[in-house]
Amino acid sequence: MNIIQSNIANLPTKHGNFKIKAYTQDNQEHLAIMSEDFENIQIPYVRVHSECLTGDALGSLKCDCQNQLNLSLDFIAKEGGLVIYHRQEGRNIGLLNKVNAYCLQDKGRNTIEANLELGFKEDERNYKIVKHIFNDLNIKKIKLITNNPHKIDYINSIGVEIVERIPAVTEVNEHNIDYLNTKKDQMGHML
């Protein structure tokens, strides 16, 4: 596993001031977004946020991704901790396939059915880089901001102790209700 990492830089944002560090693995670039006081926090709040260009950058109402990211950045800026921006678009099927999955969803498939119809598993993500980032930043215990039981299982499997889980619950709308119900009913998300 060949990983390249950047130096730490400052990033002032509308959410607050952060420190950032980039990591590259398998031609995917990921970002650690740390509160300014991160180095002084013994048990940081952490969000592993999976990239969603359509939600994060374009404000898509089909998901809750941008709302979860904004909620997490605001929380981390205030309480201290880390957001790992995990760049595996569309549950790691890529942007082109994600748009094709959207097309299938427009025809009545849910997110799982669309991925399966395109020849993928329901979730193709892997979290190897998360372990590297935790090791690099010397993180042993966290307060995890998530609804996803698979992220909890992975973090437990790498020996990082989750001392608390903070829900990342945001607004439901007419465009994302089926998506959220699929995550809850078929993927076990704690919504």
Secondary structure, 3 states (H helix, E strand, C coil): CCEEECCCEEEECCCCEEEEEEEEECCEEEEEEEECCHHHCCCCEEEEEECCHHHHHCCCCCCCHHHHHHHHHHHHHHHCEEEEEECCHHHHCCHHHHHHHHHHHHCCCCHHHHHHHCCCCCCCCCCHHHHHHHHHCCCCEEEEECCCHHHHHHHHHCCCEEEEEECCCCCCCCCCHHHHHHHHHHHCCCC
